[in-house]
Amino acid sequence: MNSIAAKRFYKSASVDEASVGVMLDERRLRTPANAVFAAPTRALAEAIAAEWSAQGDHIAPSTMPLTQLAFAAIDAAPARRGDLAAYVAKFGETDLLCHRADSPPGLVERQAQAWDPLLAWSEQRLGVKLPVVVGVLAAPTDEASIETLRAHADALDDFRLTALAQAAGASGSALIAFALAHCQIDAAGAFAAAALDDLWSQETWGRDEEAQVRLDRLRAEFEAIDRFFAALA
């Protein structure tokens, strides 16, 4: 969608029952690539119609995250499935959950409490066991694990794959993204895991306004991705 706010050109947005699309007055909603929009579920169509209904005198794409994800799933994902799956799997080489602090003890403990259950879940549910290291240098990762992550991503439909890639990029973690996609964690859990170090720093050293803006944006992103997954269920 164009980042420049366009003047609102419709009065109402509604779901078209026959196509599970969205109607802007009598017009069918189309993607930026001019494809007629159709949702895989009525719940997603309703959520997207609600985003369009909530617009003011001008259309602000930044306030319609589900619409943006859906448009990307329709316009970009079909031709980029391999790239998106590889993008998600690549995070397994330097997954956030696998890089631990060696001090202070409180941070070490909090990382273990928050991240170890997700590592255990990924081993059981995805069949992937990634090495845990202290520090930022990547540990050698079994190529089979990366391929398994890629295969899990590639098995998803275009809509879920698009949201999975968004979650992986936001969190720096393929495992957080998969856990969110599989409802192992919700938006709050994904945010807490992805922002753990920053949240610890704020608790320890005090609130930083610039960091808080970044954290608020990250929280909102996970909330949107979680709503997107929920609407696809």
Residue frames as qw, qx, qy, qz and C-alpha x, y, z in Angstrom:
[[0.000, 0.887, 0.461, 0.000, 0.00, 0.00, 0.00],
 [0.335, 0.646, -0.051, 0.684, 1.14, 3.53, -0.72],
 [0.465, -0.289, -0.518, 0.657, 2.64, 5.10, 2.39],
 [0.061, -0.087, -0.011, -0.994, 1.07, 8.48, 1.46],
 [0.234, 0.384, 0.758, -0.473, -2.31, 8.80, 3.12],
 [0.044, -0.255, -0.630, -0.732, -5.02, 8.89, 0.44],
 [0.422, -0.071, 0.180, -0.886, -8.36, 10.56, 0.95],
 [0.366, 0.173, 0.884, -0.232, -11.08, 8.14, 2.01],
 [0.261, 0.119, -0.528, -0.799, -13.20, 7.40, -1.07],
 [0.445, -0.281, -0.814, -0.244, -15.90, 5.15, 0.43],
 [0.483, -0.531, 0.099, -0.689, -18.57, 5.37, 3.10],
 [0.809, -0.345, 0.359, -0.312, -18.67, 1.81, 4.41],
 [0.265, 0.427, -0.859, -0.095, -16.70, -1.43, 4.38],
 [0.824, -0.106, 0.313, -0.460, -18.38, -4.81, 4.56],
 [0.351, -0.247, 0.887, 0.170, -17.76, -8.50, 3.92],
 [0.626, 0.263, -0.408, -0.610, -18.96, -10.00, 0.66],
 [0.777, -0.196, 0.518, -0.299, -20.49, -13.33, 1.68],
 [0.912, 0.396, 0.030, -0.103, -20.04, -15.05, -1.66],
 [0.667, 0.593, -0.328, 0.310, -16.35, -14.34, -2.18],
 [0.709, -0.574, -0.176, 0.370, -15.24, -13.76, 1.42],
 [0.455, 0.348, 0.044, 0.819, -13.87, -10.49, 0.12],
 [0.157, -0.546, -0.379, 0.731, -14.31, -6.93, 1.31],
 [0.235, 0.710, 0.493, 0.445, -16.60, -4.38, -0.28],
 [0.187, -0.305, -0.160, 0.920, -15.89, -0.66, -0.10],
 [0.503, 0.375, 0.075, -0.775, -19.40, 0.57, -0.83],
 [0.881, 0.364, 0.155, -0.259, -20.08, -1.22, -4.13],
 [0.468, 0.700, -0.539, -0.009, -16.43, -1.76, -5.04],
 [0.962, -0.156, -0.159, 0.158, -14.44, -4.92, -4.42],
 [0.376, -0.834, 0.367, 0.170, -11.30, -4.30, -2.40],
 [0.847, 0.470, -0.157, 0.191, -8.20, -4.87, -4.50],
 [0.750, -0.438, 0.064, 0.491, -4.56, -5.31, -3.54],
 [0.075, -0.783, 0.271, 0.555, -1.80, -2.90, -4.63],
 [0.194, -0.214, 0.804, 0.519, -1.08, -5.33, -7.51],
 [0.510, 0.138, -0.225, -0.819, -4.76, -5.04, -8.51],
 [0.284, -0.104, -0.951, -0.069, -5.74, -8.56, -7.44],
 [0.578, -0.503, -0.240, -0.596, -9.29, -8.89, -6.13],
 [0.108, -0.383, 0.751, -0.526, -8.99, -9.43, -2.39],
 [0.826, -0.246, -0.363, -0.354, -10.39, -12.69, -1.02],
 [0.299, -0.576, 0.652, -0.392, -9.71, -13.98, 2.47],
 [0.389, 0.092, -0.915, -0.049, -9.25, -17.65, 3.36],
 [0.215, -0.408, -0.820, 0.338, -11.59, -17.21, 6.35],
 [0.129, -0.813, -0.421, -0.382, -14.59, -15.04, 7.13],
 [0.552, -0.734, -0.186, 0.349, -12.92, -13.98, 10.38],
 [0.492, -0.207, 0.222, 0.816, -10.01, -12.44, 8.49],
 [0.119, 0.511, 0.497, 0.691, -12.33, -10.73, 6.03],
 [0.352, -0.841, -0.401, -0.093, -14.28, -9.24, 8.95],
 [0.580, -0.583, -0.036, 0.568, -11.10, -8.06, 10.66],
 [0.390, 0.033, 0.356, 0.848, -9.87, -6.39, 7.48],
 [0.059, -0.688, -0.512, -0.510, -13.25, -4.79, 6.80],
 [0.468, -0.806, -0.300, 0.204, -13.11, -3.42, 10.36],
 [0.520, -0.328, 0.129, 0.778, -9.71, -1.83, 9.64],
 [0.173, 0.319, 0.460, 0.811, -11.12, -0.08, 6.57],
 [0.275, -0.772, -0.522, -0.235, -14.24, 0.97, 8.48],
 [0.545, -0.683, -0.222, 0.433, -12.09, 2.53, 11.21],
 [0.481, 0.142, 0.178, 0.847, -10.29, 4.89, 8.81],
 [0.001, 0.675, 0.302, -0.673, -10.91, 8.60, 9.11],
 [0.432, 0.817, 0.027, -0.382, -10.96, 11.19, 6.36],
 [0.388, 0.680, -0.604, -0.150, -7.68, 9.78, 5.05],
 [0.987, -0.038, -0.151, -0.027, -6.51, 6.18, 4.71],
 [0.160, -0.780, 0.591, -0.131, -3.50, 5.45, 6.92],
 [0.815, 0.207, -0.536, -0.074, -1.92, 2.11, 5.93],
 [0.233, 0.349, -0.746, 0.517, 0.10, 1.99, 9.15],
 [0.480, -0.132, 0.499, -0.709, -3.16, 1.58, 11.08],
 [0.889, 0.183, -0.022, -0.419, -4.16, -1.47, 9.01],
 [0.178, -0.547, 0.814, 0.075, -1.56, -4.14, 9.81],
 [0.641, 0.134, 0.749, -0.099, -3.83, -7.08, 8.98],
 [0.622, 0.746, 0.124, -0.202, -4.63, -5.58, 5.59],
 [0.163, 0.807, -0.549, -0.146, -0.94, -5.12, 4.90],
 [0.408, -0.296, 0.864, -0.002, -0.16, -8.73, 5.84],
 [0.684, 0.400, 0.588, -0.159, -3.02, -10.02, 3.70],
 [0.501, 0.829, -0.118, -0.217, -1.97, -7.93, 0.71],
 [0.034, -0.668, 0.735, 0.111, 1.59, -9.23, 1.04],
 [0.565, -0.042, 0.819, -0.092, 0.28, -12.80, 1.22],
 [0.675, 0.597, 0.409, -0.147, -1.67, -12.32, -2.01],
 [0.425, 0.886, -0.154, -0.101, 0.70, -10.13, -4.03],
 [0.098, 0.767, -0.632, 0.052, 4.16, -11.30, -2.94],
 [0.611, -0.363, 0.678, -0.185, 4.09, -14.67, -1.19],
 [0.915, 0.295, 0.244, -0.126, 3.15, -16.94, -4.13],
 [0.675, 0.674, -0.228, 0.195, 6.27, -16.00, -6.09],
 [0.110, 0.690, -0.563, 0.441, 8.52, -15.79, -3.03],
 [0.887, -0.396, -0.056, -0.233, 7.58, -18.86, -1.01],
 [0.880, 0.088, -0.251, 0.393, 11.07, -20.34, -1.20],
 [0.274, 0.506, -0.273, 0.771, 12.69, -17.07, -0.16],
 [0.506, -0.589, 0.106, -0.621, 10.27, -16.59, 2.74],
 [0.952, -0.277, -0.123, -0.038, 10.78, -20.13, 4.05],
 [0.745, 0.220, -0.258, 0.575, 14.57, -19.75, 3.77],
 [0.014, -0.633, 0.186, -0.752, 14.37, -16.35, 5.50],
 [0.736, -0.548, 0.056, -0.394, 12.59, -17.88, 8.49],
 [0.969, -0.101, -0.132, 0.180, 14.91, -20.88, 8.67],
 [0.517, 0.532, -0.280, 0.609, 18.01, -18.67, 8.51],
 [0.356, -0.717, 0.235, -0.551, 17.15, -17.26, 11.93],
 [0.951, -0.300, -0.065, -0.033, 17.82, -20.72, 13.32],
 [0.740, 0.320, -0.266, 0.528, 21.54, -20.11, 12.79],
 [0.217, 0.219, -0.374, 0.875, 21.56, -17.17, 15.24],
 [0.410, -0.625, -0.577, -0.329, 18.25, -17.61, 17.02],
 [0.201, -0.678, 0.238, -0.666, 17.70, -15.14, 19.84],
 [0.841, -0.456, 0.027, -0.290, 16.72, -17.92, 22.24],
 [0.948, 0.040, -0.146, 0.280, 20.10, -19.59, 21.81],
 [0.440, 0.477, -0.263, 0.714, 22.33, -16.66, 22.78],
 [0.601, -0.702, -0.378, 0.048, 22.60, -16.27, 26.53],
 [0.040, -0.859, 0.315, -0.403, 24.19, -13.83, 28.90],
 [0.672, 0.036, -0.634, 0.381, 26.84, -15.01, 31.37],
 [0.269, -0.370, -0.519, 0.722, 25.89, -12.32, 33.91],
 [0.255, -0.374, 0.642, -0.618, 24.27, -10.88, 35.94],
 [0.070, 0.060, 0.987, -0.129, 22.68, -13.94, 37.55],
 [0.405, 0.448, 0.506, -0.616, 19.19, -12.43, 37.48],
 [0.500, 0.552, -0.305, -0.593, 19.29, -11.97, 33.71],
 [0.177, 0.277, -0.931, -0.159, 20.75, -15.44, 33.20],
 [0.211, 0.205, 0.889, -0.350, 17.92, -16.93, 35.24],
 [0.477, 0.529, 0.259, -0.653, 15.23, -14.94, 33.47],
 [0.410, 0.476, -0.593, -0.504, 16.50, -15.98, 30.04],
 [0.074, 0.094, -0.993, 0.009, 16.46, -19.61, 31.11],
 [0.298, 0.339, 0.730, -0.513, 12.95, -19.37, 32.54],
 [0.486, 0.599, 0.086, -0.631, 11.52, -17.65, 29.49],
 [0.448, 0.585, -0.533, -0.416, 13.46, -19.29, 26.68],
 [0.124, -0.253, 0.959, -0.016, 14.16, -22.87, 27.79],
 [0.552, 0.319, 0.683, -0.355, 10.48, -23.92, 27.55],
 [0.588, 0.688, -0.067, -0.420, 10.35, -22.66, 23.96],
 [0.186, 0.557, -0.790, -0.177, 13.49, -24.58, 23.09],
 [0.324, -0.026, 0.925, -0.198, 11.97, -27.71, 24.63],
 [0.611, 0.517, 0.399, -0.447, 8.73, -27.14, 22.73],
 [0.474, 0.691, -0.381, -0.392, 10.57, -26.70, 19.43],
 [0.013, -0.368, 0.928, 0.063, 12.45, -29.95, 19.95],
 [0.388, 0.198, 0.858, -0.272, 9.24, -31.84, 20.67],
 [0.520, 0.646, 0.377, -0.412, 6.88, -30.13, 18.22],
 [0.470, 0.800, -0.243, -0.283, 9.19, -29.20, 15.35],
 [0.965, 0.037, 0.087, 0.245, 11.91, -31.82, 15.77],
 [0.442, 0.717, -0.186, 0.505, 14.55, -29.09, 15.98],
 [0.689, -0.641, -0.111, 0.319, 17.24, -28.83, 18.66],
 [0.390, 0.818, -0.134, 0.402, 19.39, -25.73, 18.34],
 [0.679, -0.070, -0.413, 0.603, 22.65, -25.28, 20.27],
 [0.289, -0.941, -0.160, -0.069, 22.67, -22.77, 23.13],
 [0.654, 0.226, -0.200, 0.694, 25.76, -20.60, 23.55],
 [0.327, -0.783, -0.232, 0.476, 26.93, -17.79, 25.81],
 [0.212, -0.470, 0.283, 0.809, 27.52, -14.57, 23.93],
 [0.516, 0.638, 0.049, -0.569, 26.73, -13.35, 20.44],
 [0.138, 0.450, -0.785, -0.402, 28.94, -15.61, 18.32],
 [0.855, 0.092, -0.130, -0.493, 26.91, -18.25, 16.52],
 [0.561, -0.302, 0.771, -0.016, 27.44, -21.89, 17.34],
 [0.149, 0.167, -0.828, -0.515, 27.72, -24.38, 14.46],
 [0.660, 0.147, 0.345, -0.651, 24.16, -25.34, 13.61],
 [0.473, 0.074, 0.863, 0.158, 23.17, -28.70, 12.22],
 [0.183, 0.141, -0.486, -0.843, 22.14, -28.14, 8.60],
 [0.214, -0.327, -0.899, -0.200, 19.40, -30.70, 9.07],
 [0.097, -0.569, -0.595, 0.559, 17.80, -28.48, 11.72],
 [0.104, 0.424, -0.139, -0.889, 17.79, -25.49, 9.37],
 [0.226, -0.012, -0.772, -0.594, 16.28, -27.62, 6.63],
 [0.165, -0.446, -0.867, 0.145, 13.62, -28.86, 9.04],
 [0.018, 0.567, 0.316, -0.760, 12.71, -25.28, 9.92],
 [0.166, 0.278, -0.456, -0.829, 12.54, -24.42, 6.24],
 [0.207, -0.191, -0.901, -0.329, 10.28, -27.40, 5.54],
 [0.084, -0.547, -0.718, 0.422, 7.93, -26.44, 8.38],
 [0.094, 0.524, 0.033, -0.846, 7.71, -22.91, 7.01],
 [0.186, 0.180, -0.662, -0.703, 7.19, -24.08, 3.44],
 [0.084, -0.307, -0.947, -0.040, 4.34, -26.34, 4.57],
 [0.096, 0.548, 0.485, -0.674, 2.26, -23.31, 5.57],
 [0.388, 0.739, 0.502, 0.224, -0.17, -21.54, 3.25],
 [0.388, 0.511, 0.062, 0.765, 0.72, -18.14, 1.85],
 [0.328, -0.806, -0.083, -0.486, -1.09, -16.21, 4.57],
 [0.802, -0.592, 0.019, 0.077, 0.45, -18.08, 7.49],
 [0.789, 0.091, 0.049, 0.606, 3.90, -18.09, 5.87],
 [0.184, 0.699, 0.048, 0.689, 3.74, -14.32, 5.43],
 [0.519, -0.784, 0.031, -0.341, 2.84, -13.82, 9.09],
 [0.912, -0.301, 0.005, 0.278, 5.50, -16.32, 10.19],
 [0.629, 0.340, 0.008, 0.699, 8.20, -14.41, 8.32],
 [0.109, -0.782, -0.009, -0.614, 7.00, -11.16, 9.86],
 [0.744, -0.655, 0.019, -0.127, 7.18, -12.67, 13.35],
 [0.882, -0.066, 0.003, 0.466, 10.66, -14.09, 12.76],
 [0.406, 0.537, -0.003, 0.740, 11.95, -10.73, 11.58],
 [0.341, -0.791, -0.014, -0.508, 10.37, -8.90, 14.50],
 [0.807, -0.576, 0.106, -0.077, 11.73, -11.28, 17.11],
 [0.164, 0.705, -0.689, 0.008, 15.03, -12.35, 15.59],
 [0.364, -0.201, 0.882, -0.221, 13.90, -15.90, 16.28],
 [0.458, 0.011, -0.729, -0.509, 12.48, -18.65, 14.12],
 [0.284, -0.213, -0.903, 0.242, 11.41, -20.48, 17.28],
 [0.144, 0.348, 0.430, -0.821, 9.40, -17.56, 18.69],
 [0.410, 0.230, -0.356, -0.808, 7.74, -17.17, 15.29],
 [0.453, -0.058, -0.852, -0.256, 6.76, -20.84, 15.10],
 [0.142, -0.266, -0.802, 0.516, 5.55, -20.85, 18.71],
 [0.276, 0.331, 0.179, -0.884, 3.28, -17.90, 17.92],
 [0.461, 0.172, -0.575, -0.654, 2.03, -19.51, 14.73],
 [0.489, -0.118, -0.862, -0.067, 1.19, -22.73, 16.57],
 [0.524, -0.657, -0.143, -0.522, -0.50, -20.91, 19.49],
 [0.731, -0.155, -0.506, 0.431, 2.13, -22.11, 21.94],
 [0.255, -0.354, -0.290, 0.852, 2.49, -18.48, 23.00],
 [0.209, 0.859, 0.466, 0.017, 0.31, -15.43, 22.43],
 [0.338, 0.810, -0.008, 0.480, 1.28, -11.89, 21.49],
 [0.417, -0.851, 0.235, -0.217, 2.22, -11.03, 25.07],
 [0.876, -0.312, 0.315, 0.189, 4.39, -14.13, 25.34],
 [0.736, 0.458, 0.164, 0.471, 6.12, -13.44, 22.03],
 [0.081, 0.895, -0.099, 0.428, 6.81, -9.85, 23.05],
 [0.630, -0.723, 0.269, -0.086, 8.11, -10.88, 26.48],
 [0.895, -0.083, 0.296, 0.323, 10.48, -13.43, 24.92],
 [0.609, 0.585, 0.160, 0.511, 11.69, -11.18, 22.10],
 [0.026, 0.839, -0.098, 0.535, 12.13, -8.06, 24.25],
 [0.808, -0.491, -0.278, 0.171, 13.48, -9.81, 27.34],
 [0.639, -0.030, -0.129, 0.758, 16.90, -8.16, 27.34],
 [0.044, 0.465, 0.107, 0.878, 15.51, -4.68, 26.73],
 [0.586, -0.656, -0.288, -0.379, 12.87, -5.13, 29.42],
 [0.795, -0.358, -0.267, 0.410, 15.55, -6.27, 31.84],
 [0.438, 0.183, -0.049, 0.879, 17.64, -3.21, 31.03],
 [0.228, -0.599, -0.187, -0.745, 14.70, -0.90, 31.69],
 [0.741, -0.597, -0.294, -0.094, 13.97, -2.57, 35.00],
 [0.778, -0.238, -0.163, 0.557, 17.62, -2.34, 36.01],
 [0.413, -0.025, 0.056, 0.909, 18.68, 1.03, 34.66],
 [0.176, 0.541, 0.315, -0.760, 15.40, 2.87, 34.28],
 [0.560, 0.654, 0.508, -0.035, 13.05, 3.77, 31.48],
 [0.241, -0.289, 0.411, 0.831, 14.49, 5.15, 28.26],
 [0.496, 0.552, 0.238, -0.626, 11.97, 7.00, 26.08],
 [0.412, 0.520, -0.573, -0.481, 13.53, 6.05, 22.76],
 [0.063, 0.124, -0.990, 0.009, 13.72, 2.41, 23.79],
 [0.356, 0.319, 0.703, -0.526, 10.13, 2.55, 25.01],
 [0.537, 0.533, -0.120, -0.643, 8.90, 3.77, 21.64],
 [0.347, 0.374, -0.818, -0.266, 10.69, 0.85, 20.02],
 [0.075, 0.041, 0.957, -0.277, 9.20, -1.60, 22.52],
 [0.470, 0.414, 0.420, -0.656, 5.70, -0.22, 22.06],
 [0.532, 0.498, -0.413, -0.546, 6.05, -0.64, 18.31],
 [0.219, 0.234, -0.946, -0.053, 7.26, -4.22, 18.75],
 [0.274, 0.185, 0.808, -0.488, 4.38, -5.05, 21.10],
 [0.556, 0.490, 0.129, -0.659, 1.87, -3.69, 18.60],
 [0.426, 0.442, -0.681, -0.400, 3.48, -5.70, 15.80],
 [0.060, 0.055, -0.989, 0.125, 3.15, -8.96, 17.72],
 [0.394, 0.335, 0.590, -0.620, -0.44, -8.13, 18.64],
 [0.566, 0.505, -0.202, -0.620, -1.27, -7.65, 14.96],
 [0.343, 0.327, -0.857, -0.203, 0.47, -10.86, 13.90],
 [0.129, 0.071, 0.917, -0.370, -1.31, -12.78, 16.66],
 [0.517, 0.430, 0.333, -0.661, -4.68, -11.39, 15.53],
 [0.499, 0.482, -0.518, -0.500, -3.83, -12.37, 11.97],
 [0.178, 0.163, -0.970, 0.016, -3.04, -15.96, 12.98],
 [0.281, 0.225, 0.757, -0.545, -6.19, -16.13, 15.13],
 [0.549, 0.475, 0.051, -0.685, -8.34, -14.93, 12.23],
 [0.461, 0.400, -0.707, -0.358, -6.94, -17.72, 10.06],
 [0.181, -0.140, 0.933, -0.277, -7.76, -20.46, 12.58]]
